[in-house]
Amino acid sequence: MGASSNMCRSSNTPFNIKHPEDKMKKLFYLFFLITFTLFLSFLYQGCSKDDNPVDGGTGSATVKGTLTIPAAAPGKTVYVIIDNDMNGDNGYKYAATGTCDANTSGTYTLNDIAAGTYYIYAVVFVVGNTSSGPQSGDYYGIYGGTMNNPPSNPNATVPSSGTVTFDIDLEEMP
């Protein structure tokens, strides 16, 4: 009888008994690690372009402006991108991200932008997200153009110092 009671003590149990919760915890941590790694690779890819400005200028300036959206999107993610092309899939030069409040306009600021001429565009992810990219129902805008009539060349000139303002009106993507 004494041997039987010793077998029930966890300190004397010769087997490593694992509960299903332990397996779920490991799966959760593995999922978290994979997700975090993908997120970091997304950030790295987004910053993968060289740091040479479009016009080869020197110095840096502050770029700021007002974004105007068609309807309030409280809690939704907004990105402002400064780049030498409009292809976000190949990275970008500079980016700022934030969260919309209950207003239909808000300001953005990016510091230390190298002198040059760029495209500046913004996306508010109302429906989509950074993983899937902009989708129908999201808001998109580009400085000096519209969704259907974007500028044919970079048109936002950033000086070598000081502050420059570029306001962008966003439209709902069809």
Backbone as a printed PyTorch tensor [residue, N CA C, xyz], in Angstrom:
tensor([[[  0.8160,  -1.1810,   0.0000],
         [  0.0000,   0.0000,   0.0000],
         [  0.8630,   1.2490,   0.0000]],

        [[  1.9520,   1.2230,   0.7500],
         [  2.8230,   2.3840,   0.8160],
         [  3.3860,   2.7390,  -0.5400]],

        [[  3.7140,   1.7370,  -1.3590],
         [  4.2670,   2.0040,  -2.6800],
         [  3.2390,   2.6850,  -3.5550]],

        [[  2.0180,   2.3370,  -3.3810],
         [  0.9470,   2.9230,  -4.1640],
         [  0.8180,   4.4100,  -3.8780]],

        [[  0.9150,   4.8240,  -2.6400],
         [  0.7770,   6.2400,  -2.3280],
         [  1.9800,   7.0330,  -2.8180]],

        [[  3.1870,   6.4370,  -2.8610],
         [  4.3590,   7.1110,  -3.3870],
         [  4.2400,   7.3300,  -4.8940]],

        [[  3.6010,   6.4300,  -5.5870],
         [  3.4560,   6.5460,  -7.0290],
         [  2.5940,   7.7480,  -7.4070]],

        [[  1.7640,   8.2240,  -6.5110],
         [  0.8820,   9.3430,  -6.8240],
         [  1.5580,  10.6830,  -6.5930]],

        [[  2.6640,  10.7030,  -5.9160],
         [  3.3520,  11.9710,  -5.6990],
         [  4.0430,  12.4060,  -6.9840]],

        [[  3.9070,  13.6650,  -7.3110],
         [  4.4910,  14.1450,  -8.5480],
         [  6.0090,  14.1030,  -8.5080]],

        [[  6.6250,  14.2660,  -7.3320],
         [  8.0730,  14.2510,  -7.2540],
         [  8.6520,  12.8690,  -7.5100]],

        [[  7.8870,  11.8150,  -7.3010],
         [  8.3740,  10.4520,  -7.5250],
         [  7.8810,   9.8660,  -8.8390]],

        [[  7.0970,  10.5880,  -9.5940],
         [  6.5500,  10.0550, -10.8280],
         [  7.6600,   9.9800, -11.8630]],

        [[  7.8960,   8.7870, -12.4230],
         [  8.9880,   8.6330, -13.3700],
         [  8.6430,   9.1610, -14.7700]],

        [[  7.4340,   9.5930, -15.0090],
         [  7.0130,  10.0490, -16.3270],
         [  6.9030,  11.5670, -16.3490]],

        [[  7.1960,  12.1410, -17.4880],
         [  7.0280,  13.5780, -17.6730],
         [  5.6370,  13.7930, -18.2470]],

        [[  4.6930,  14.0540, -17.3870],
         [  3.3040,  14.2120, -17.8010],
         [  3.0830,  15.6590, -18.2410]],

        [[  2.5980,  15.8150, -19.4480],
         [  2.3290,  17.1550, -19.9730],
         [  0.8400,  17.3090, -20.1530]],

        [[  0.3700,  18.4410, -19.7910],
         [ -1.0460,  18.7380, -19.9240],
         [ -1.3060,  19.3490, -21.2940]],

        [[ -2.4950,  19.2190, -21.8180],
         [ -2.8170,  19.8130, -23.1220],
         [ -2.5710,  21.3190, -23.1450]],

        [[ -2.7160,  21.9820, -21.9980],
         [ -2.4870,  23.4280, -21.9540],
         [ -1.0340,  23.7550, -22.2910]],

        [[ -0.0910,  22.8790, -21.8920],
         [  1.3210,  23.1050, -22.1910],
         [  1.5470,  23.1130, -23.7010]],

        [[  0.9080,  22.2040, -24.4000],
         [  1.0350,  22.1270, -25.8490],
         [  0.4450,  23.3810, -26.4980]],

        [[ -0.6830,  23.8430, -25.9950],
         [ -1.3160,  25.0510, -26.5310],
         [ -0.4340,  26.2750, -26.2890]],

        [[  0.2010,  26.3290, -25.1080],
         [  1.1020,  27.4490, -24.8120],
         [  2.2610,  27.4570, -25.8030]],

        [[  2.8230,  26.2840, -26.0640],
         [  3.9330,  26.2090, -27.0090],
         [  3.4840,  26.6260, -28.4020]],

        [[  2.3120,  26.1880, -28.8230],
         [  1.7890,  26.5830, -30.1290],
         [  1.5540,  28.0880, -30.1850]],

        [[  1.0290,  28.6490, -29.1070],
         [  0.8010,  30.0900, -29.0610],
         [  2.1260,  30.8360, -29.1680]],

        [[  3.1270,  30.3990, -28.3960],
         [  4.4320,  31.0620, -28.4570],
         [  5.0690,  30.9100, -29.8310]],

        [[  4.9220,  29.7560, -30.4640],
         [  5.4360,  29.5540, -31.8040],
         [  4.7210,  30.4790, -32.7900]],

        [[  3.3960,  30.5590, -32.7020],
         [  2.6240,  31.4590, -33.5490],
         [  3.0630,  32.9050, -33.3360]],

        [[  3.2240,  33.3010, -32.0790],
         [  3.6640,  34.6580, -31.7610],
         [  5.0390,  34.9320, -32.3510]],

        [[  5.9650,  33.9850, -32.2110],
         [  7.3180,  34.1530, -32.7350],
         [  7.3000,  34.2940, -34.2480]],

        [[  6.5210,  33.4650, -34.9320],
         [  6.4260,  33.5480, -36.3890],
         [  5.8090,  34.8760, -36.8050]],

        [[  4.7390,  35.2790, -36.1320],
         [  4.0850,  36.5470, -36.4560],
         [  5.0360,  37.7160, -36.2280]],

        [[  5.7370,  37.7080, -35.1170],
         [  6.6790,  38.7810, -34.8030],
         [  7.7990,  38.8250, -35.8390]],

        [[  8.3020,  37.6610, -36.2470],
         [  9.3470,  37.6000, -37.2620],
         [  8.8450,  38.1690, -38.5900]],

        [[  7.6240,  37.8110, -38.9750],
         [  7.0520,  38.3630, -40.2080],
         [  6.8950,  39.8710, -40.1150]],

        [[  6.4590,  40.3600, -38.9630],
         [  6.3140,  41.7970, -38.7540],
         [  7.6630,  42.4930, -38.9130]],

        [[  8.7050,  41.9550, -38.2890],
         [ 10.0320,  42.5560, -38.4050],
         [ 10.5400,  42.5180, -39.8350]],

        [[ 10.2780,  41.4150, -40.5460],
         [ 10.7120,  41.3540, -41.9350],
         [  9.9520,  42.3610, -42.7880]],

        [[  8.6680,  42.5960, -42.4720],
         [  7.8910,  43.6220, -43.1640],
         [  8.5170,  44.9930, -42.9440]],

        [[  8.8760,  45.2940, -41.6970],
         [  9.5150,  46.5770, -41.4080],
         [ 10.8420,  46.6920, -42.1290]],

        [[ 11.6440,  45.6310, -42.0980],
         [ 12.9290,  45.6570, -42.7670],
         [ 12.7470,  45.8500, -44.2670]],

        [[ 11.7920,  45.1330, -44.8560],
         [ 11.5420,  45.2730, -46.2830],
         [ 11.0840,  46.6880, -46.5920]],

        [[ 10.2330,  47.2490, -45.7310],
         [  9.7400,  48.6010, -45.9480],
         [ 10.8410,  49.6300, -45.8930]],

        [[ 11.9030,  49.3310, -45.1990],
         [ 13.0200,  50.2710, -45.0810],
         [ 14.1830,  49.8500, -45.9520]],

        [[ 13.9480,  48.9860, -46.9260],
         [ 15.0430,  48.4010, -47.6630],
         [ 15.6110,  49.2910, -48.7570]],

        [[ 14.9400,  50.3520, -49.1370],
         [ 15.4770,  51.2090, -50.1730],
         [ 16.6990,  51.9500, -49.6650]],

        [[ 17.5760,  52.2950, -50.5970],
         [ 18.7570,  53.0450, -50.1860],
         [ 18.3440,  54.4210, -49.6870]],

        [[ 19.2410,  55.0700, -49.0000],
         [ 18.9210,  56.3620, -48.4060],
         [ 19.2910,  57.5300, -49.3040]],

        [[ 19.5900,  57.2910, -50.5630],
         [ 19.9280,  58.3800, -51.4610],
         [ 18.6580,  59.0720, -51.9210]],

        [[ 18.5750,  60.3820, -51.7260],
         [ 17.3820,  61.0890, -52.1830],
         [ 17.2900,  61.0890, -53.7060]],

        [[ 16.1050,  61.3270, -54.2100],
         [ 15.8510,  61.2890, -55.6450],
         [ 16.7580,  62.2430, -56.4020]],

        [[ 16.9180,  63.4730, -55.9060],
         [ 17.7070,  64.4720, -56.6090],
         [ 19.1520,  64.5200, -56.1380]],

        [[ 19.5430,  63.6380, -55.2290],
         [ 20.9060,  63.6340, -54.7540],
         [ 21.2410,  64.8180, -53.8670]],

        [[ 20.2320,  65.4670, -53.3070],
         [ 20.4630,  66.6380, -52.4660],
         [ 21.1110,  66.2720, -51.1500]],

        [[ 21.5270,  67.2960, -50.4250],
         [ 22.1160,  67.0770, -49.1050],
         [ 21.2860,  67.8190, -48.0770]],

        [[ 21.4870,  67.5140, -46.8270],
         [ 20.7250,  68.1590, -45.7620],
         [ 19.4010,  67.4560, -45.5620]],

        [[ 18.6490,  67.9640, -44.6040],
         [ 17.3500,  67.3660, -44.3370],
         [ 16.3820,  68.4240, -43.8350]],

        [[ 15.1140,  68.1220, -43.9580],
         [ 14.0680,  69.0660, -43.5740],
         [ 12.9370,  68.3000, -42.8970]],

        [[ 11.9850,  69.0530, -42.4030],
         [ 10.7750,  68.4900, -41.8150],
         [  9.6520,  68.6150, -42.8380]],

        [[  8.9170,  67.5200, -43.0210],
         [  7.7570,  67.5100, -43.9120],
         [  6.5340,  67.3510, -43.0260]],

        [[  5.5610,  68.2290, -43.2270],
         [  4.3320,  68.1350, -42.4460],
         [  3.1550,  68.4500, -43.3420]],

        [[  1.9640,  68.2100, -42.8280],
         [  0.7770,  68.5270, -43.5960],
         [ -0.4750,  68.0780, -42.8930]],

        [[ -1.5830,  68.3130, -43.5740],
         [ -2.8940,  67.9160, -43.0700],
         [ -3.4690,  66.8620, -43.9950]],

        [[ -3.9910,  65.8010, -43.4120],
         [ -4.7020,  64.7750, -44.1590],
         [ -6.1930,  64.9830, -43.9440]],

        [[ -6.9620,  64.9970, -45.0140],
         [ -8.4100,  65.1360, -44.9240],
         [ -9.0330,  63.8650, -45.4870]],

        [[ -9.8870,  63.2150, -44.6800],
         [-10.5010,  61.9540, -45.0980],
         [-12.0060,  62.1430, -45.2860]],

        [[-12.6430,  61.2820, -46.1030],
         [-14.0630,  61.4510, -46.4170],
         [-14.9980,  61.2950, -45.2200]],

        [[-14.6260,  60.4660, -44.2470],
         [-15.4590,  60.2380, -43.0650],
         [-14.5400,  59.8580, -41.9100]],

        [[-14.9720,  60.1380, -40.7110],
         [-14.1670,  59.8020, -39.5410],
         [-13.8760,  58.2990, -39.5080]],

        [[-12.6870,  57.9520, -39.0470],
         [-12.2690,  56.5490, -38.9580],
         [-11.5280,  56.3420, -37.6380]],

        [[-12.2260,  56.5650, -36.5170],
         [-11.5370,  56.4810, -35.2230],
         [-10.9240,  55.1020, -34.9710]],

        [[ -9.6710,  55.1160, -34.5390],
         [ -8.9680,  53.8910, -34.2210],
         [ -8.3190,  53.1980, -35.4050]],

        [[ -8.5190,  53.7160, -36.6070],
         [ -7.9560,  53.0750, -37.8060],
         [ -6.5280,  53.5700, -38.0450]],

        [[ -5.7010,  52.7070, -38.6250],
         [ -4.2930,  53.0030, -38.8720],
         [ -4.1350,  53.8630, -40.1150]],

        [[ -3.2790,  54.8720, -40.0040],
         [ -2.9580,  55.7390, -41.1330],
         [ -1.4500,  55.6830, -41.3810]],

        [[ -1.0800,  55.6190, -42.6610],
         [  0.3140,  55.6610, -43.0770],
         [  0.5120,  56.8360, -44.0050]],

        [[  1.6070,  57.5530, -43.8290],
         [  2.0430,  58.5710, -44.7680],
         [  3.3910,  58.0950, -45.2980]],

        [[  3.5070,  58.0120, -46.6140],
         [  4.6970,  57.4720, -47.2680],
         [  5.3520,  58.5610, -48.1020]],

        [[  6.6700,  58.6700, -48.0070],
         [  7.4540,  59.5480, -48.8680],
         [  8.4010,  58.6400, -49.6390]],

        [[  8.3120,  58.7000, -50.9840],
         [  9.0840,  57.7540, -51.7840],
         [  9.3710,  58.3400, -53.1650]],

        [[ 10.2760,  57.6690, -53.8870],
         [ 10.5800,  58.1220, -55.2410],
         [  9.7810,  57.3570, -56.2980]],

        [[  8.8890,  56.4540, -55.8600],
         [  7.9360,  55.8190, -56.7660],
         [  6.6560,  55.5480, -55.9690]],

        [[  5.6330,  55.0550, -56.6300],
         [  4.3630,  54.7980, -55.9400],
         [  4.1360,  53.3080, -55.7200]],

        [[  5.2060,  52.5460, -55.7160],
         [  5.1150,  51.1040, -55.5190],
         [  5.5630,  50.7720, -54.0940]],

        [[  4.6170,  50.6450, -53.1910],
         [  4.9390,  50.3280, -51.8100],
         [  5.4990,  48.9330, -51.6220]],

        [[  5.3210,  48.0540, -52.6140],
         [  5.8160,  46.6840, -52.4910],
         [  7.3440,  46.6010, -52.5370]],

        [[  8.0040,  47.6100, -53.0930],
         [  9.4630,  47.5540, -53.1690],
         [ 10.1280,  48.4050, -52.0830]],

        [[  9.3740,  48.7180, -51.0460],
         [  9.9230,  49.5220, -49.9650],
         [  9.5940,  50.9920, -50.1610]],

        [[ 10.0990,  51.8080, -49.2860],
         [  9.8600,  53.2400, -49.3660],
         [ 10.9860,  53.9610, -48.6550]],

        [[ 11.1100,  55.2420, -48.9320],
         [ 12.1730,  56.0410, -48.3280],
         [ 11.8570,  56.3800, -46.8750]],

        [[ 10.6720,  56.9360, -46.6490],
         [ 10.2830,  57.3800, -45.3120],
         [  8.8090,  57.0580, -45.0870]],

        [[  8.4520,  56.8310, -43.8330],
         [  7.0510,  56.5610, -43.5170],
         [  6.7550,  56.9920, -42.0880]],

        [[  5.5190,  57.3930, -41.8850],
         [  5.0180,  57.6870, -40.5420],
         [  3.7000,  56.9530, -40.4040]],

        [[  3.4180,  56.4880, -39.2230],
         [  2.1660,  55.7880, -38.9810],
         [  1.5200,  56.3510, -37.7300]],

        [[  0.2170,  56.2530, -37.6910],
         [ -0.5270,  56.7420, -36.5350],
         [ -1.9140,  56.1390, -36.5170]],

        [[ -2.7260,  56.6610, -35.6360],
         [ -4.0930,  56.1900, -35.4820],
         [ -5.0410,  57.3690, -35.6440]],

        [[ -6.0770,  57.1760, -36.4340],
         [ -7.0640,  58.2360, -36.6480],
         [ -7.8850,  58.4550, -35.3830]],

        [[ -8.2980,  59.6890, -35.1820],
         [ -9.2370,  59.9840, -34.1010],
         [-10.6210,  60.1660, -34.7150]],

        [[-11.5230,  60.8190, -34.0330],
         [-12.9090,  60.9420, -34.4980],
         [-13.1100,  62.0950, -35.4840]],

        [[-12.0470,  62.7700, -35.8680],
         [-12.1510,  63.8940, -36.8030],
         [-11.9550,  63.4260, -38.2410]],

        [[-12.2810,  64.3090, -39.1940],
         [-12.0730,  63.9920, -40.6060],
         [-10.8050,  64.6320, -41.1460]],

        [[-10.0100,  65.2090, -40.2680],
         [ -8.7070,  65.7150, -40.6810],
         [ -7.7420,  65.5740, -39.5090]],

        [[ -6.4840,  65.4670, -39.8690],
         [ -5.4410,  65.3510, -38.8670],
         [ -4.1150,  65.7280, -39.4950]],

        [[ -3.1290,  65.9510, -38.6670],
         [ -1.8280,  66.3790, -39.1620],
         [ -0.8110,  65.2440, -39.0760]],

        [[  0.2070,  65.3680, -39.8860],
         [  1.3340,  64.4310, -39.8440],
         [  2.6280,  65.2330, -39.8880]],

        [[  3.6990,  64.6480, -39.3810],
         [  5.0250,  65.2570, -39.4070],
         [  6.0600,  64.1640, -39.5660]],

        [[  6.9760,  64.3640, -40.4890],
         [  8.1310,  63.4870, -40.6470],
         [  9.3750,  64.3600, -40.5840]],

        [[ 10.3070,  63.9880, -39.7440],
         [ 11.5370,  64.7580, -39.5620],
         [ 12.7000,  64.1000, -40.2930]],

        [[ 13.7320,  64.8980, -40.5440],
         [ 14.9820,  64.4060, -41.1460],
         [ 14.7790,  63.7640, -42.5080]],

        [[ 14.0230,  64.4360, -43.3630],
         [ 13.8090,  63.9520, -44.7280],
         [ 14.8850,  64.5790, -45.6160]],

        [[ 15.6160,  63.7410, -46.3170],
         [ 16.6920,  64.2290, -47.1830],
         [ 16.1250,  65.0970, -48.2940]],

        [[ 16.8830,  66.1130, -48.6680],
         [ 16.4740,  66.9930, -49.7600],
         [ 16.2680,  66.1690, -51.0230]],

        [[ 15.2190,  66.4900, -51.7700],
         [ 14.9260,  65.7790, -53.0030],
         [ 13.4930,  66.0090, -53.4180]],

        [[ 13.0910,  65.3490, -54.4810],
         [ 11.7200,  65.4470, -54.9710],
         [ 11.0870,  64.0680, -54.8750]],

        [[  9.9090,  64.0150, -54.2660],
         [  9.2870,  62.7430, -53.9180],
         [  7.7990,  62.7230, -54.2700]],

        [[  7.2430,  61.5140, -54.2510],
         [  5.8040,  61.3230, -54.1470],
         [  5.4980,  61.2830, -52.6540]],

        [[  4.3740,  61.8620, -52.2540],
         [  3.9090,  61.7300, -50.8760],
         [  2.4680,  61.2400, -50.9500]],

        [[  2.2130,  60.0920, -50.3520],
         [  0.8590,  59.5500, -50.3690],
         [  0.4960,  58.9930, -49.0090]],

        [[ -0.7950,  58.8480, -48.7980],
         [ -1.2960,  58.3960, -47.4980],
         [ -2.3910,  57.3590, -47.6890]],

        [[ -2.4730,  56.4380, -46.7110],
         [ -3.5010,  55.3990, -46.7060],
         [ -4.0700,  55.3070, -45.3010]],

        [[ -5.3980,  55.2660, -45.2030],
         [ -6.0680,  54.9450, -43.9400],
         [ -6.7070,  53.5810, -44.1400]],

        [[ -6.2920,  52.6220, -43.3270],
         [ -6.7890,  51.2560, -43.4420],
         [ -8.1180,  51.1310, -42.6980]],

        [[ -9.2150,  51.4270, -43.3940],
         [-10.5520,  51.3110, -42.8270],
         [-11.0140,  49.8550, -42.8930]],

        [[-10.7120,  49.1840, -44.0160],
         [-11.1220,  47.8020, -44.2530],
         [ -9.9080,  46.8700, -44.2460]],

        [[ -8.8910,  47.2220, -45.0130],
         [ -7.6970,  46.3920, -45.1450],
         [ -6.7580,  46.5920, -43.9710]],

        [[ -5.5530,  46.0690, -44.1300],
         [ -4.5260,  46.2290, -43.1110],
         [ -3.1640,  46.2260, -43.7850]],

        [[ -2.1200,  46.4110, -42.9950],
         [ -0.7900,  46.5030, -43.5720],
         [ -0.3570,  45.2010, -44.2270]],

        [[ -0.8830,  44.0850, -43.7930],
         [ -0.5170,  42.7980, -44.3990],
         [ -1.1690,  42.6030, -45.7590]],

        [[ -2.4360,  42.9780, -45.8620],
         [ -3.1610,  42.7680, -47.1160],
         [ -3.0420,  43.9480, -48.0600]],

        [[ -2.6250,  45.1020, -47.5560],
         [ -2.5390,  46.2900, -48.3810],
         [ -3.8860,  46.9800, -48.4870]],

        [[ -3.9040,  48.1510, -49.1220],
         [ -5.1710,  48.8930, -49.2630],
         [ -6.1940,  48.0910, -50.0490]],

        [[ -7.4500,  48.2240, -49.6320],
         [ -8.5530,  47.5080, -50.2770],
         [ -9.7080,  48.4670, -50.5110]],

        [[-10.6970,  47.9880, -51.2250],
         [-11.9080,  48.7610, -51.4520],
         [-12.4980,  49.1770, -50.1020]],

        [[-12.7910,  50.4610, -49.9570],
         [-13.3170,  50.9820, -48.6960],
         [-12.2710,  51.6930, -47.8610]],

        [[-10.9730,  51.4520, -48.1430],
         [ -9.9120,  52.1960, -47.4650],
         [ -9.8080,  53.5830, -48.0890]],

        [[ -9.1110,  54.4830, -47.4200],
         [ -8.9160,  55.8420, -47.9370],
         [ -7.4920,  55.9790, -48.4640]],

        [[ -7.3690,  56.6300, -49.6200],
         [ -6.0700,  56.8060, -50.2570],
         [ -5.9860,  58.2130, -50.8290]],

        [[ -4.8310,  58.8130, -50.7270],
         [ -4.6160,  60.1200, -51.3240],
         [ -3.1600,  60.3210, -51.6550]],

        [[ -2.9070,  61.1580, -52.6460],
         [ -1.5400,  61.4680, -53.0540],
         [ -1.4190,  62.9640, -53.2570]],

        [[ -0.3150,  63.5220, -52.8110],
         [ -0.1090,  64.9600, -52.9450],
         [ -0.0450,  65.3320, -54.4280]],

        [[ -0.8070,  66.3640, -54.7960],
         [ -0.7750,  66.8850, -56.1600],
         [ -1.5130,  66.0420, -57.1760]],

        [[ -2.3620,  65.1320, -56.7250],
         [ -3.0980,  64.3020, -57.6610],
         [ -4.2750,  63.6380, -56.9720]],

        [[ -4.9000,  62.7420, -57.7010],
         [ -6.0090,  61.9600, -57.1570],
         [ -5.7240,  60.4890, -57.4290]],

        [[ -6.5730,  59.6540, -56.8880],
         [ -6.4230,  58.2200, -57.0960],
         [ -6.4560,  57.8850, -58.5890]],

        [[ -7.3560,  58.5210, -59.3200],
         [ -7.5030,  58.2430, -60.7520],
         [ -6.5850,  59.0880, -61.6210]],

        [[ -5.9640,  60.0940, -61.0580],
         [ -5.0900,  60.9750, -61.8210],
         [ -3.8670,  61.3430, -60.9800]],

        [[ -3.0140,  60.3490, -60.6980],
         [ -1.8300,  60.6360, -59.8800],
         [ -0.8030,  61.4440, -60.6840]],

        [[  0.0860,  62.1370, -60.0090],
         [  1.1310,  62.8580, -60.7420],
         [  2.0170,  61.8610, -61.4990]],

        [[  2.4730,  62.2520, -62.6750],
         [  3.2850,  61.3400, -63.4910],
         [  4.7280,  61.2610, -63.0040]],

        [[  5.1580,  62.2440, -62.2310],
         [  6.5150,  62.2760, -61.6950],
         [  6.4600,  62.7250, -60.2390]],

        [[  7.5090,  62.4240, -59.4830],
         [  7.5530,  62.9590, -58.1170],
         [  7.3840,  64.4790, -58.1620]],

        [[  6.5630,  65.0280, -57.2560],
         [  6.2340,  66.4510, -57.3500],
         [  6.3460,  67.2070, -56.0280]],

        [[  6.7600,  66.5500, -54.9730],
         [  6.8930,  67.2150, -53.6740],
         [  8.3710,  67.4680, -53.4200]],

        [[  8.7750,  68.7160, -53.5560],
         [ 10.1780,  69.0750, -53.4000],
         [ 10.4750,  69.4020, -51.9470]],

        [[ 11.4200,  68.6700, -51.3860],
         [ 11.8340,  68.8540, -49.9920],
         [ 13.1690,  69.6010, -50.0110]],

        [[ 13.2390,  70.7380, -49.3310],
         [ 14.4880,  71.5070, -49.3140],
         [ 15.5400,  70.8580, -48.4030]],

        [[ 16.7290,  71.4270, -48.3880],
         [ 17.8090,  70.8650, -47.5830],
         [ 17.7060,  71.2460, -46.1100]],

        [[ 16.7960,  72.1550, -45.7730],
         [ 16.5750,  72.5040, -44.3660],
         [ 15.2100,  73.1690, -44.2340]],

        [[ 14.7760,  73.3580, -43.0050],
         [ 13.5060,  74.0190, -42.7590],
         [ 12.3370,  73.0560, -42.7210]],

        [[ 11.1560,  73.6200, -42.9540],
         [  9.9140,  72.8520, -42.9060],
         [  9.1130,  73.1510, -44.1570]],

        [[  8.5240,  72.1240, -44.7200],
         [  7.6810,  72.2710, -45.9040],
         [  6.3650,  71.5440, -45.6390]],

        [[  5.2740,  72.0840, -46.2000],
         [  3.9380,  71.5480, -45.9340],
         [  3.3160,  70.9740, -47.2070]],

        [[  2.7930,  69.7630, -47.0860],
         [  2.0790,  69.1040, -48.1840],
         [  0.7750,  68.5480, -47.6320]],

        [[ -0.3450,  69.1500, -47.9910],
         [ -1.6630,  68.6820, -47.5550],
         [ -2.1930,  67.6620, -48.5580]],

        [[ -2.8880,  66.6460, -48.0480],
         [ -3.3890,  65.5640, -48.9060],
         [ -4.8560,  65.3080, -48.5920]],

        [[ -5.6840,  65.2990, -49.6480],
         [ -7.0910,  64.8990, -49.5330],
         [ -7.1950,  63.4380, -49.9340]],

        [[ -7.7310,  62.6180, -49.0450],
         [ -7.8680,  61.1920, -49.3220],
         [ -9.2690,  60.8980, -49.8450]],

        [[ -9.3650,  59.8620, -50.6910],
         [-10.6330,  59.4250, -51.2580],
         [-10.8750,  57.9820, -50.8530]],

        [[-12.1320,  57.5830, -50.8390],
         [-12.4410,  56.1760, -50.5650],
         [-12.1220,  55.3580, -51.8020]],

        [[-11.3910,  54.2720, -51.6060],
         [-11.0270,  53.4160, -52.7260],
         [-12.2570,  52.6140, -53.1800]],

        [[-12.4760,  52.5600, -54.4960],
         [-13.6460,  51.8210, -55.0140],
         [-13.4860,  50.3260, -54.8560]]])
